[in-house]
Amino acid sequence: MSSNARGYGYRWQKARERFLRAHPLCCYCERNGFVTAASIVDHKIPHRGNQELFWDEGNWQALCKACHDGAKAQEEARDGLR
């Protein structure tokens, strides 16, 4: 399934850009005393197609690619979310 079909189209790209302007640093790195630019808006709780959860900015967090692909992926795997 394409990213557009999963909801990551033009509207998401604009929301993502706005969110990253407001939250430019990776929140995982910040917790560990590092300053790293965020490049990904991650859903804290996987939305699994739930549009309400998808668009809930309280469910969003700014992450760098390393944290998204590493620590966050490990957390989701451990919790059975992946």
C-alpha positions in Angstrom: 0.0 0.0 0.0 1.4 3.4 -1.0 2.1 6.1 1.6 -0.6 8.2 0.0 -3.1 5.4 0.5 -2.1 5.2 4.1 -2.8 8.9 4.7 0.6 10.4 4.2 -0.3 12.7 1.3 -0.2 16.4 0.8 -2.2 17.3 4.0 0.2 15.1 6.1 3.3 16.7 4.5 2.1 20.2 5.4 1.1 19.1 8.9 4.5 17.3 9.3 6.4 20.4 8.1 4.5 22.7 10.6 5.0 20.2 13.5 8.8 19.9 12.8 9.1 23.7 12.7 7.5 23.9 16.1 9.4 20.8 17.4 12.8 20.8 15.6 14.7 18.5 18.0 14.4 14.7 18.5 12.6 14.1 21.8 14.5 10.8 22.4 17.9 12.4 22.0 16.9 15.4 24.2 15.9 12.9 27.0 19.5 11.6 26.8 21.2 15.0 26.8 21.8 15.2 23.1 20.8 17.9 20.6 19.8 16.3 17.3 17.6 17.7 14.6 14.3 15.8 14.1 13.3 14.7 10.6 10.4 12.4 11.4 7.0 13.0 12.9 6.2 9.7 14.7 2.9 8.5 16.0 3.5 7.5 19.7 0.7 5.0 19.5 0.5 3.4 16.1 -2.7 4.6 14.4 -3.3 1.4 12.3 -5.5 3.4 10.0 -7.5 5.1 12.8 -7.8 8.6 11.3 -8.7 10.2 14.7 -5.5 8.8 16.2 -3.5 9.6 13.0 -4.4 13.4 13.2 -4.2 13.7 17.0 -1.1 16.0 17.4 -1.0 14.8 21.0 0.0 11.4 19.6 2.9 12.9 17.5 6.5 13.2 18.5 9.5 14.6 16.7 12.3 12.0 16.2 15.6 11.8 14.3 15.8 8.9 11.8 18.3 7.0 14.0 15.9 7.0 17.0 12.9 6.3 14.9 14.5 3.3 13.2 16.3 2.1 16.4 15.0 2.8 19.8 11.3 3.4 18.8 11.3 0.3 16.6 12.7 -1.8 19.4 10.1 -0.4 21.8 7.3 -1.3 19.4 8.7 -4.8 18.8 9.0 -5.4 22.5 5.4 -4.2 23.1 4.1 -6.4 20.2 3.2 -3.3 18.1 5.3 -4.3 15.1 
